[in-house]
């Protein structure tokens, strides 16, 4: 994989500008900048773009944190675009995460500057496709392409026993532990299943042996059921004969009841006809009495017709009279309403004028307050400008203090080395602990001690001087920090004052609008008053005209009401006259119906007499008593049937149970054969799991892979170490150790050999240790990539080179130049200035108020 382009957006301290890197012309470059500027974030962004994971989430000691915490504090999302070449194909990855935790991943192939999407249906499927293209997972990437001092220390500085386990994790051999655990779990499950199957086998053997005894019982039950069935058939035949006799008797009883029902129905009809006859006679008598008043009703009806003619003549004048009176009442009401509304608007004008006076007074007060706020805001802005200068001074002082602290660390480190050297010379038996050559005599020994003491004195004086300067700087920083702390208070006050200022401006604008609105309301109210005056004059004229018309009509309302009331009283006789005519016709109809009812009553009486004769004849044989005797016999036979059926059911049920047991015995016999095969298969499976457990155990394939991998790491590391140490050192790995008790345990010791012999890795420190670590790291990375079969030709070194002397740094640069042809791109993250100068290409990361920015020089 060769990197081509990177764009970081809102990732950690990065913003949305000056955040792109074009790798197309970069071979070996360093990423430089002050601590905290975002150098390591470049490597983290590449790792996140490819795998959607963060190193700290994997190895951090502070616990797992939310992915959204990597989003720039002032932004709602972060996004990284990374373009790379793999096997001649250019790919682009775009990964995005928003503040809600929603993830987006897009994958493209770039051909002729055109992006062709190859994104899968969902996020997980797209990630799987990307890792398939890369040929490695996140773990391999961290230990092969992105090397940091922290991960190397986890491996190299661990105890030999733990170092072996960490190497297994780096080589991703934990899969064999999972296979081992899974195999043990499956073996346990199979053993439990084997025990269950063995129990089933014994149980089925026992059940299958009962077949003959069950068959004998079934034969006896079949004979008993035949005997019960024969008895049951005889009893059921006698019962059927009785049921037929019962049915015939019940039919006779039903016929008697039906006849009695017919009798009741005819009696009911006869009673209804007699009531109709009585009702018709009464109705006819009442109508004949009503017809006696016929002459009086006719006279009153004629009088009503005469009054109705007079009332029709008066009706038109009455309607005109009522219409005029209604119009007068409506106009008077409208006139009064207009006068009331005019008064309301006159009162509103006075209220509006009072409100304008109040609004004007408040407006003056707000304007005075606004002028006062302008002065306060101006003062705060001057104070903030002064704090800006303090912040600039504070940054400068902090940079200077950091330089003094680093210088002090170097001096303290040198003092410790001198003290160690002095003690070693004191305890040494003729060899210099620094160069390991023979010391010739006490005089040379004392001379070396004096030299060390002189250097120690010089470094102590230098330390005191640096400490004094650093103390002074820290006091200056503390004073400046106290002044800068006022910024938040002033910003808060400035924000509050600006809020008050804007609030007052809004209030003043509102007051102007209120006064203008009130003036418009006064104008509208006065216009309404003038309109109401004109309308009242017009309504007064209309009212006078209507009163004149009412006077000219000269209508006598009392006479009209008297005639109307008399006509209303006589109107009922017109209705009575119509009823007289109807009653005449009704009387004729009643006479006709009365004759028909009397004939129908005679016919019903004859039918009743015939039905009574039939009922008497059918009841002569007492059918109810006969039915009781038959029912008693039926009950006895039914009890016998139930008893025999219960015996038969019990016998059949028992026979079913034994037939079921016989079937179970047959199935058990078949199951025995099946279980024998299953038990044999389970035993074979347990044997296979035993083999898997042995293969994936501590002495199995894991041990074999580590044993095969270590020589590859050793050979590659020695090749690199030869360049870094001028051939002075070589590395070897020991994988077994004998304990005090004589036992051999698995371990991973690193032994370093030089012209003076072989020492354990743990005895080295400073620059020599760093070069050894560097060689092992690069070797491990190359072996991991070779094992994965991936062509990741990119190397990122997030290293600490502080422990190297000038010669050691030259060796590192020489080593990087030696291995650069094995990689398309090498990026070294550092803050050491003299090491920066060794690189022709530099990626500078700076940080300002807008965030981190990238510059390529």
C-alpha positions in Angstrom: 0.0 0.0 0.0 1.4 3.4 -1.1 -0.3 6.5 0.4 -1.2 9.2 -2.1 -3.5 11.7 -0.4 -4.9 12.5 3.1 -7.5 15.1 4.1 -8.4 15.5 7.8 -11.6 17.3 8.8 -12.6 18.2 12.4 -10.4 15.3 13.7 -9.3 16.0 17.3 -7.5 19.5 17.1 -7.9 19.8 13.3 -10.5 22.1 11.7 -11.7 22.5 8.1 -8.7 24.3 6.5 -5.0 23.7 5.9 -5.5 20.0 6.6 -4.3 18.1 3.4 -1.2 16.1 2.6 -0.1 15.0 -0.9 2.1 11.9 -0.4 2.7 11.4 -4.2 6.2 13.0 -4.1 7.1 12.0 -0.5 9.6 9.1 0.1 11.1 9.7 3.5 9.8 12.6 5.6 9.5 13.7 9.2 6.3 15.1 10.8 7.5 17.9 13.2 5.8 20.3 15.5 5.5 21.1 19.2 4.0 18.6 21.7 0.2 18.8 21.5 0.1 20.3 18.0 -1.3 17.2 16.4 1.7 15.3 14.9 0.5 11.9 16.1 -3.0 12.7 15.0 -1.9 12.4 11.3 -1.0 8.7 11.9 -4.2 8.1 14.0 -6.3 9.7 11.2 -4.8 7.2 8.6 -5.5 4.3 11.0 -9.0 5.4 11.6 -9.7 6.0 7.9 -8.6 2.4 7.1 -10.0 0.5 10.1 -12.5 2.8 12.0 -10.6 2.2 15.3 -8.3 4.2 17.5 -5.1 3.1 19.2 -6.1 4.5 22.6 -9.3 2.6 22.4 -7.2 -0.5 22.0 -4.2 0.0 24.3 -4.9 3.1 26.5 -4.6 2.7 30.2 -7.2 5.3 31.0 -10.1 3.1 29.9 -12.2 3.0 26.9 -13.6 6.4 25.8 -16.3 7.3 23.3 -15.3 7.7 19.7 -17.2 10.9 19.5 -14.7 12.5 21.9 -12.2 12.5 18.9 -14.5 15.0 17.2 -13.3 18.7 17.3 -15.0 20.3 20.4 -16.6 23.0 18.2 -17.9 20.7 15.4 -20.7 18.3 14.9 -18.8 15.7 12.9 -15.3 14.5 11.8 -14.2 13.1 8.5 -11.0 11.6 7.0 -10.4 11.0 3.3 -7.4 8.7 2.5 -6.2 7.7 -1.0 -3.7 4.9 -1.6 -2.4 2.6 -4.3 -2.5 -1.2 -3.9 -1.3 -3.6 -6.6 -1.6 -0.9 -9.2 -5.1 0.1 -8.3 -5.9 3.5 -6.7 -8.5 3.4 -3.8 -10.1 6.2 -1.9 -11.7 5.7 1.6 -14.1 8.3 3.1 -15.0 7.7 6.7 -17.3 10.0 8.7 -18.6 10.1 12.3 -21.2 12.6 13.6 -21.8 13.8 17.2 -24.8 11.4 17.5 -22.5 8.4 16.9 -23.8 7.7 13.4 -21.0 6.2 11.2 -20.6 6.5 7.4 -18.0 4.6 5.2 -17.6 5.0 1.4 -15.1 3.1 -0.7 -14.1 4.1 -4.3 -11.7 3.0 -7.1 -10.1 5.9 -8.9 -9.6 5.6 -12.7 -8.6 8.6 -14.8 -9.5 11.0 -11.9 -13.0 9.5 -11.8 -14.2 7.9 -8.5 -16.1 4.7 -9.1 -18.1 3.6 -5.9 -17.6 0.1 -4.7 -19.3 0.6 -1.3 -21.2 -2.4 0.0 -24.8 -2.5 1.3 -23.9 -1.5 4.9 -21.0 -0.2 7.0 -19.8 -3.7 8.2 -19.8 -5.2 4.8 -17.8 -2.2 3.4 -15.2 -2.5 6.2 -14.8 -6.2 5.5 -14.2 -5.5 1.8 -11.6 -2.8 2.7 -9.7 -5.1 5.0 -9.8 -7.9 2.3 -8.2 -5.4 -0.1 -5.5 -4.4 2.5 -4.9 -8.0 3.5 -4.4 -7.1 7.2 -6.5 -6.2 10.2 -6.0 -3.4 12.7 -3.8 -5.4 15.0 -1.3 -6.2 12.3 -1.4 -2.6 11.0 -0.4 -1.3 14.5 2.6 -3.7 14.7 3.8 -3.5 11.1 2.9 -0.1 9.4 2.3 2.2 12.4 5.1 1.7 15.0 5.0 3.7 18.3 7.4 3.6 21.3 4.5 2.7 23.6 3.6 -0.6 21.8 7.3 -1.6 21.5 7.8 -1.0 25.3 4.8 -3.2 26.0 6.6 -6.1 24.2 10.3 -5.5 24.9 10.2 -4.1 28.4 7.9 -6.9 29.7 9.3 -9.8 31.7 10.5 -12.7 29.6 7.5 -14.8 30.6 5.0 -12.1 29.7 6.9 -11.1 26.5 6.1 -14.5 25.0 2.3 -13.9 25.5 2.5 -10.4 24.1 4.4 -11.7 21.0 1.6 -14.3 20.6 -1.0 -11.5 20.6 1.1 -9.5 18.1 1.2 -12.5 15.8 -2.6 -12.8 16.3 -2.2 -16.3 17.8 -4.9 -15.8 20.3 -7.2 -17.4 17.8 -5.6 -20.7 18.8 -6.5 -20.0 22.5 -10.1 -19.4 21.4 -10.0 -22.7 19.3 -8.6 -24.5 22.4 -11.3 -23.0 24.7 -14.0 -23.8 22.1 -12.7 -27.4 21.7 -12.7 -28.0 25.5 -16.2 -26.6 25.7 -17.4 -28.9 22.8 -15.6 -31.9 24.3 -17.3 -31.3 27.6 -20.7 -31.0 25.8 -20.0 -34.3 23.9 -19.0 -36.1 27.1 -22.3 -35.0 28.7 -24.2 -36.1 25.6 -22.3 -39.4 25.7 -23.4 -40.1 29.3 -27.0 -39.2 28.3 -26.9 -41.5 25.3 -25.5 -44.3 27.4 -28.3 -43.9 29.9 -30.8 -44.0 27.0 -29.2 -47.1 25.6 -29.7 -49.0 28.9 -33.2 -47.8 29.3 -34.2 -48.9 25.7 -32.6 -52.3 26.2 -34.9 -52.8 29.3 -38.0 -51.6 27.4 -37.4 -53.9 24.3 -37.1 -57.0 26.5 -40.8 -56.7 27.6 -42.4 -57.5 24.2 -43.6 -61.1 24.8 -45.3 -60.4 28.2 -47.1 -57.4 26.6 -48.4 -59.5 23.7 -50.0 -62.1 26.1 -51.8 -59.4 28.0 -53.2 -57.8 24.8 -54.5 -61.3 23.7 -56.5 -61.7 27.0 -57.9 -58.2 26.7 -59.1 -58.8 23.1 -61.1 -61.9 24.3 -62.7 -60.0 27.1 -63.8 -57.2 24.8 -65.5 -59.6 22.4 -67.6 -61.1 25.3 -68.7 -57.6 26.5 -69.6 -56.5 22.9 -72.0 -59.5 22.5 -73.9 -58.7 25.7 -74.0 -55.0 24.7 -75.6 -55.8 21.4 -78.5 -57.8 23.0 -79.3 -55.1 25.6 -79.2 -52.3 22.8 -81.7 -54.3 20.7 -84.2 -54.5 23.6 -83.6 -50.8 24.2 -84.4 -49.9 20.6 -87.8 -51.7 20.8 -88.7 -49.7 23.9 -87.6 -46.5 22.2 -90.0 -47.2 19.3 -92.9 -47.7 21.7 -92.0 -44.5 23.5 -91.9 -42.6 20.1 -95.4 -43.8 19.1 -96.9 -42.9 22.5 -95.2 -39.4 22.4 -96.8 -38.8 19.0 -100.3 -39.5 20.4 -99.6 -37.0 23.3 -98.3 -34.4 20.8 -101.6 -34.8 18.7 -103.7 -34.2 21.9 -101.7 -31.2 22.8 -101.9 -29.9 19.2 -105.7 -30.2 19.3 -105.9 -28.4 22.7 -103.8 -25.7 21.1 -106.2 -25.4 18.2 -109.1 -25.2 20.7 -107.4 -22.4 22.6 -106.7 -20.5 19.4 -110.4 -20.8 18.2 -111.6 -19.7 21.7 -109.3 -16.7 21.5 -110.5 -15.7 18.0 -114.2 -16.1 19.2 -113.5 -13.8 22.2 -111.9 -11.2 19.9 -114.9 -11.3 17.5 -117.3 -10.8 20.4 -115.2 -7.8 21.6 -115.3 -6.3 18.0 -119.1 -6.7 18.0 -119.4 -4.9 21.3 -117.0 -2.1 20.2 -118.9 -1.6 16.9 -122.2 -1.2 18.7 -120.8 1.4 21.1 -119.1 3.4 18.4 -122.3 3.4 16.3 -124.3 4.7 19.3 -121.7 7.5 19.9 -121.8 8.7 16.3 -125.6 8.8 16.2 -125.5 11.1 19.4 -122.9 13.4 17.7 -125.1 13.8 14.6 -127.9 15.3 16.7 -125.8 18.7 16.9 -125.4 18.9 13.1 -127.6 22.1 12.6 -125.8 24.2 15.3 -122.4 23.3 13.9 -123.4 24.3 10.4 -124.6 27.8 11.5 -121.3 28.5 13.4 -119.3 27.4 10.4 -121.1 29.9 8.2 -120.5 32.7 10.7 -116.7 31.9 10.6 -116.7 32.1 6.7 -118.1 35.7 6.9 -115.5 36.8 9.5 -112.7 35.3 7.5 -113.7 37.5 4.5 -113.5 40.7 6.6 -110.1 39.5 8.1 -108.6 39.0 4.7 -109.4 42.6 3.8 -107.7 44.0 7.0 -104.6 41.7 6.7 -102.7 43.8 4.1 -103.0 47.0 6.2 -102.0 45.1 9.3 -98.8 43.7 7.6 -97.9 47.2 6.4 -98.5 48.6 9.9 -96.3 45.9 11.5 -93.5 46.4 8.9 -93.4 50.2 9.6 -93.3 49.6 13.4 -90.4 47.1 13.0 -88.4 49.4 10.8 -88.8 52.2 13.3 -87.6 50.0 16.2 -84.6 48.8 14.2 -83.5 52.3 13.2 -83.9 53.5 16.7 -81.8 50.6 17.9 -79.1 51.2 15.3 -79.1 55.0 16.1 -78.5 54.2 19.8 -75.8 51.7 19.0 -73.9 54.3 16.8 -74.1 56.9 19.6 -72.7 54.3 22.1 -69.9 53.3 19.8 -69.0 57.0 19.3 -68.6 57.4 23.1 -66.4 54.3 23.2 -64.0 55.7 20.6 -63.9 59.1 22.3 -62.9 57.3 25.5 -60.2 55.3 23.6 -58.7 58.6 22.2 -58.1 59.8 25.8 -56.6 56.5 26.8 -54.2 56.4 23.8 -53.0 59.9 24.7 -52.2 58.9 28.3 -50.3 55.8 27.0 -48.2 57.9 24.6 -47.2 60.1 27.5 -46.0 57.0 29.5 -44.2 55.4 26.5 -42.3 58.7 25.9 -41.1 58.9 29.5 -39.8 55.2 29.4 -38.1 55.9 26.0 -36.0 58.7 27.5 -35.0 56.5 30.4 -33.8 53.7 28.1 -31.8 56.0 25.9 -29.9 57.3 28.9 -29.1 53.6 30.0 -27.9 52.8 26.5 -25.3 55.6 26.5 -24.0 54.3 29.9 -23.7 50.7 28.6 -21.6 51.9 25.6 -19.0 53.4 27.9 -18.8 50.1 30.0 -18.4 47.9 26.8 -15.6 50.2 25.5 -13.7 49.8 28.8 -14.0 45.9 28.7 -12.8 45.8 25.1 -9.6 47.7 26.1 -9.0 45.2 29.0 -9.4 42.2 26.6 -6.9 43.7 24.2 -4.4 43.9 27.0 -5.1 40.3 28.0 -4.4 39.2 24.4 -0.9 40.7 24.8 -0.5 38.8 28.1 -1.4 35.5 26.4 1.2 36.1 23.7 3.8 36.7 26.5 2.6 33.5 28.3 3.1 31.3 25.2 6.6 32.7 24.8 7.5 32.1 28.4 6.1 28.5 28.3 8.2 27.7 25.2 11.3 29.0 27.0 10.4 27.1 30.2 10.0 23.8 28.1 13.5 24.3 26.7 14.9 24.8 30.2 13.0 21.7 31.5 14.4 19.5 28.7 17.9 20.9 29.3 17.5 20.1 33.0 16.4 16.6 32.2 19.5 16.0 30.1 21.7 17.4 32.9 20.0 15.2 35.6 20.3 12.2 33.3 24.0 12.9 32.9 24.5 13.3 36.6 22.8 9.9 37.2 25.1 8.3 34.6 28.2 9.9 36.2 27.1 8.7 39.7 26.5 5.2 38.4 29.9 5.2 36.7 31.6 6.4 39.9 30.0 3.6 42.0 30.9 1.0 39.3 34.6 2.0 39.3 34.6 1.8 43.2 33.3 -1.8 43.0 35.1 -2.8 39.8 37.8 -5.5 39.8 40.1 -3.9 37.2 37.7 -3.1 34.3 36.2 0.2 33.3 32.4 -0.1 33.4 32.1 2.4 30.5 34.5 1.0 27.9 35.1 -2.4 29.6 39.0 -2.1 29.2 41.4 -3.1 31.9 42.3 -0.3 34.5 46.0 -0.3 35.1 46.6 0.5 38.7 45.0 2.5 41.5 46.5 5.8 40.0 44.5 5.4 36.8 41.4 4.4 38.8 41.7 7.6 41.0 42.4 9.7 37.8 39.1 8.4 36.3 37.3 9.1 39.5 38.6 12.7 39.6 37.5 13.2 36.0 34.0 11.9 36.9 33.9 14.2 40.0 35.0 17.2 38.0 32.3 16.6 35.4 29.7 16.0 38.1 30.6 19.4 39.7 30.2 21.1 36.3 26.8 19.5 35.7 25.6 20.4 39.3 26.5 24.0 38.7 24.7 23.9 35.4 21.7 22.3 37.0 21.5 25.0 39.7 21.7 27.7 37.1 19.1 26.1 35.0 16.9 25.6 38.1 17.1 29.3 39.0 16.2 30.4 35.5 13.4 27.9 35.3 12.0 29.0 38.8 12.1 32.7 37.6 10.3 31.7 34.4 7.6 29.7 36.3 6.9 32.8 38.6 6.5 34.9 35.5 4.2 32.3 33.9 2.2 32.1 37.1 1.7 35.9 37.2 0.7 35.9 33.5 -1.7 33.0 34.0 -3.4 35.0 36.8 -3.8 37.9 34.5 -5.1 35.7 31.6 -7.6 34.0 33.9 -9.4 37.4 34.0 -10.3 36.8 30.3 -13.2 34.5 31.1 -14.7 36.9 33.6 -14.3 39.8 31.2 -15.7 37.8 28.3 -18.7 36.8 30.5 -19.2 40.4 31.5 -18.8 41.6 27.9 -21.3 39.0 26.7 -23.7 40.1 29.5 -23.3 43.8 28.6 -23.8 43.2 24.9 -26.9 41.3 25.8 -28.2 44.2 27.9 -27.2 46.6 25.1 -29.1 44.6 22.5 -32.0 44.3 24.9 -32.1 48.1 25.4 -31.9 48.7 21.7 -34.8 46.3 21.2 -36.8 48.1 23.9 -36.1 51.6 22.4 -37.2 50.3 18.9 -40.3 48.8 20.5 -41.1 52.1 22.3 -40.9 54.0 19.0 -43.2 51.4 17.4 -45.6 51.6 20.3 -45.8 55.5 20.1 -46.3 55.3 16.3 -49.0 52.6 16.8 -50.8 54.6 19.4 -50.8 57.7 17.2 -52.2 55.7 14.4 -54.9 54.4 16.7 -55.9 57.9 17.7 -56.2 58.9 14.1 -58.3 55.9 13.3 -60.5 56.5 16.3 -61.2 60.1 15.3 -62.1 59.0 11.8 -64.6 56.6 13.3 -66.1 59.3 15.5 -66.7 61.5 12.4 -68.2 58.6 10.6 -70.6 57.8 13.5 -71.8 61.5 13.6 -72.7 61.4 9.9 -74.5 58.0 10.3 -76.6 59.3 13.3 -77.8 62.3 11.3 -78.8 60.0 8.4 -80.7 57.6 10.7 -82.6 60.5 12.4 -83.9 61.5 8.9 -85.0 57.9 8.2 -86.8 57.7 11.5 -88.8 60.9 10.9 -89.9 59.6 7.4 -91.2 56.3 8.8 -93.2 57.9 11.6 -95.0 60.1 9.0 -95.9 57.0 6.9 -97.3 55.3 10.0 -99.5 58.3 10.8 -100.9 58.4 7.3 -101.8 54.7 7.4 -104.2 55.4 10.4 -104.6 51.6 11.1 -107.0 50.5 14.1 -104.9 47.7 15.6 -107.4 46.9 18.4 -110.3 46.3 16.0 -108.1 44.0 13.9 -107.2 41.9 17.0 -110.8 41.7 18.1 -112.0 40.3 14.7 -109.0 38.0 14.5 -109.8 36.5 18.0 -113.5 35.9 17.1 -112.6 34.2 13.9 -110.1 32.0 15.7 -112.8 31.0 18.2 -115.2 29.9 15.4 -112.5 28.1 13.3 -113.1 24.9 15.3 -116.7 24.6 13.9 -115.3 24.4 10.4 -113.4 21.3 11.5 -116.4 19.9 13.3 -118.5 20.3 10.2 -116.0 18.2 8.2 -116.0 15.5 11.0 -119.9 15.3 10.7 -119.6 14.2 7.1 -116.9 11.7 8.0 -119.0 10.2 10.8 -122.0 9.7 8.5 -119.9 7.5 6.2 -118.3 5.7 9.3 -121.8 4.9 10.7 -122.7 3.1 7.5 -119.5 1.1 7.5 -120.0 0.1 11.2 -123.4 -1.4 10.4 -122.0 -3.4 7.6 -119.0 -4.7 9.7 -121.3 -5.6 12.7 -123.3 -8.0 10.4 -120.0 -9.7 9.2 -118.7 -10.1 12.8 -121.9 -11.9 13.9 -121.7 -14.4 11.1 -118.0 -15.2 11.8 -118.8 -15.8 15.5 -121.3 -18.6 14.6 -118.7 -20.4 12.4 -116.1 -20.3 15.2 -118.5 -21.8 17.7 -119.2 -24.8 15.5 -115.5 -25.5 15.0 -114.8 -25.5 18.7 -117.4 -28.2 19.3 -115.8 -30.5 16.7 -112.3 -30.1 18.3 -113.6 -31.0 21.8 -115.0 -34.3 20.5 -111.6 -35.3 19.0 -109.7 -34.6 22.2 -112.1 -36.7 24.3 -111.7 -39.7 21.9 -107.8 -39.5 21.8 -107.5 -39.3 25.7 -109.5 -42.5 26.3 -106.4 -44.8 26.5 -104.4 -42.7 29.1 -101.2 -42.2 26.9 -99.3 -40.2 29.7 -99.5 -43.2 32.1 -98.3 -45.6 29.4 -95.3 -43.2 28.6 -94.2 -43.3 32.2 -94.1 -47.1 32.3 -92.1 -47.2 29.0 -89.6 -44.6 30.3 -89.0 -46.6 33.5 -88.0 -49.6 31.4 -85.8 -47.5 29.1 -83.9 -46.1 32.1 -83.1 -49.6 33.3 -81.8 -50.7 29.9 -79.8 -47.5 29.5 -78.1 -48.1 32.9 -77.2 -51.6 31.6 -75.8 -50.2 28.4 -73.7 -47.6 30.2 -72.3 -50.3 32.5 -71.4 -52.5 29.6 -69.9 -49.6 27.6 -67.8 -48.5 30.6 -66.5 -52.1 30.9 -65.8 -52.2 27.2 -64.1 -48.7 27.2 -62.0 -49.7 30.2 -60.9 -52.9 28.5 -60.2 -51.0 25.2 -58.3 -48.3 27.0 -56.2 -50.9 28.9 -55.6 -52.7 25.6 -54.5 -49.3 24.0 -52.1 -48.7 26.8 -50.5 -52.1 26.3 -50.5 -51.7 22.5 -48.7 -48.4 23.0 -46.2 -50.1 25.3 -45.7 -52.8 22.6 -45.0 -50.1 20.0 -42.6 -48.4 22.4 -40.8 -51.7 22.9 -40.5 -52.1 19.1 -39.2 -48.6 18.8 -36.8 -49.1 21.7 -35.4 -52.1 19.8 -34.8 -49.9 16.8 -33.4 -47.1 19.0 -30.9 -49.5 20.5 -29.2 -49.9 17.1 -29.3 -46.2 16.4 -27.9 -45.3 19.8 -25.0 -47.8 19.4 -24.0 -45.8 16.2 -24.4 -42.4 17.9 -22.3 -43.5 21.0 -19.6 -44.7 18.6 -19.7 -41.4 16.7 -19.5 -39.3 20.0 -16.5 -41.3 21.1 -14.8 -40.5 17.8 -15.7 -36.8 18.1 -14.3 -36.7 21.7 -11.0 -38.2 20.3 -10.9 -35.5 17.6 -11.4 -32.7 20.2 -8.7 -34.2 22.3 -6.3 -33.9 19.3 -7.4 -30.3 18.7 -6.8 -29.4 22.4 -3.3 -30.9 22.2 -2.5 -29.1 19.0 -3.8 -25.7 20.1 -2.4 -26.0 23.7 0.8 -24.4 25.1 3.1 -27.1 23.5 1.2 -27.1 20.2 1.0 -25.0 17.0 1.3 -21.7 18.9 4.7 -22.7 20.2 5.6 -24.0 16.7 4.7 -20.7 15.0 6.6 -18.6 17.6 9.6 -20.9 17.2 9.5 -20.6 13.4 8.9 -16.8 13.5 11.7 -15.8 16.0 14.6 -16.9 13.7 13.1 -14.6 11.0 12.8 -11.7 13.4 16.3 -12.4 14.7 17.9 -12.5 11.2 16.2 -9.3 10.1 16.9 -7.5 13.4 20.6 -8.5 13.2 20.9 -7.2 9.6 19.5 -3.8 10.8 21.5 -3.8 14.0 24.7 -4.3 12.1 24.0 -0.9 10.4 23.0 0.8 13.6 26.0 -0.4 15.7 28.7 -0.8 13.1 28.4 -4.6 13.6 29.1 -4.3 17.4 26.0 -6.1 18.5 23.9 -9.1 17.5 20.6 -10.5 18.9 19.4 -14.0 19.8 16.2 -15.3 21.4 16.0 -18.0 24.0 12.6 -19.7 24.3 13.2 -22.0 27.3 14.5 -21.5 30.8 15.4 -24.0 33.5 14.1 -23.1 37.0 15.7 -23.5 40.4 13.8 -26.8 40.8 15.1 -28.2 37.6 12.0 -27.7 35.5 12.0 -26.2 32.0 9.5 -23.4 31.4 8.5 -21.5 28.2 9.9 -18.0 28.1 11.3 -15.4 25.6 14.6 -14.0 26.7 16.5 -11.5 24.4 20.3 -11.9 24.6 22.7 -9.3 23.1 26.2 -10.3 22.1 29.3 -8.1 21.5 33.0 -8.5 21.6 32.9 -8.7 25.4 30.4 -11.5 25.6 26.6 -12.0 25.9 24.3 -10.1 28.2 20.5 -10.1 28.8 18.5 -7.3 27.1 17.4 -5.9 30.5 21.0 -4.9 31.3 21.1 -2.3 28.5 20.0 1.3 28.7 20.2 4.7 26.9 21.2 4.9 23.3 22.3 1.3 22.9 19.0 0.0 24.1 17.1 2.3 21.7 19.1 1.0 18.7 18.4 -2.6 19.8 14.7 -1.8 20.2 14.6 0.0 16.8 16.1 -3.0 15.0 13.7 -5.4 16.6 10.7 -3.2 15.9 11.5 -2.9 12.2 12.2 -6.6 12.0 8.9 -7.6 13.7 7.0 -5.3 11.3 8.5 -6.8 8.2 7.9 -10.4 9.4 4.3 -9.6 10.3 3.6 -8.2 6.8 5.3 -11.2 5.2 3.2 -13.6 7.3 0.0 -11.7 6.3 1.0 -11.8 2.6 0.2 -8.1 2.4 2.0 -5.4 0.4 1.8 -2.6 2.9 4.7 -0.5 1.7 4.2 2.3 4.2 6.0 2.8 7.6 5.1 5.3 10.3 7.5 5.7 13.2 6.1 7.5 16.2 9.3 7.2 18.1 11.3 8.9 20.9 14.9 9.6 19.8 15.8 11.7 22.8 18.2 9.1 24.2 20.5 9.1 21.2 23.8 10.8 20.9 25.0 12.4 17.6 26.5 9.2 16.4 23.4 7.2 17.3 21.2 9.6 15.5 23.4 9.4 12.4 23.1 5.6 12.6 19.3 5.8 12.7 19.2 8.1 9.7 21.6 5.8 7.9 19.3 2.8 8.8 16.3 4.7 7.5 18.1 5.3 4.2 19.1 1.7 4.0 15.5 0.5 4.4 13.7 3.2 2.4 13.8 1.2 -0.8 11.8 -1.5 1.0 8.9 1.0 1.5 7.1 3.5 -0.7 6.7 6.0 2.1 8.4 6.4 5.5 7.1 9.0 8.0 8.9 9.7 11.2 7.1 11.7 14.0 9.6 13.7 16.1 10.2 17.0 17.8 14.1 17.0 17.9 15.3 19.9 15.8 18.7 18.4 14.8 17.1 15.2 13.7 14.6 17.2 11.6 17.5 18.7 9.6 18.4 15.2 8.4 15.2 14.9 6.3 14.9 16.5 2.9 11.1 16.6 3.3 9.2 17.8 6.4 5.5 17.9 7.2 5.2 20.8 9.8 2.1 20.8 12.1 1.3 24.1 13.8 -1.6 25.0 16.0 -3.4 28.4 16.4 -6.8 29.6 17.6 -8.5 27.9 14.6 -6.8 24.5 15.4 -4.0 22.4 13.9 -2.7 23.1 10.4 -0.4 21.2 8.0 2.5 22.7 6.0 4.8 20.7 3.7 8.4 22.1 3.3 
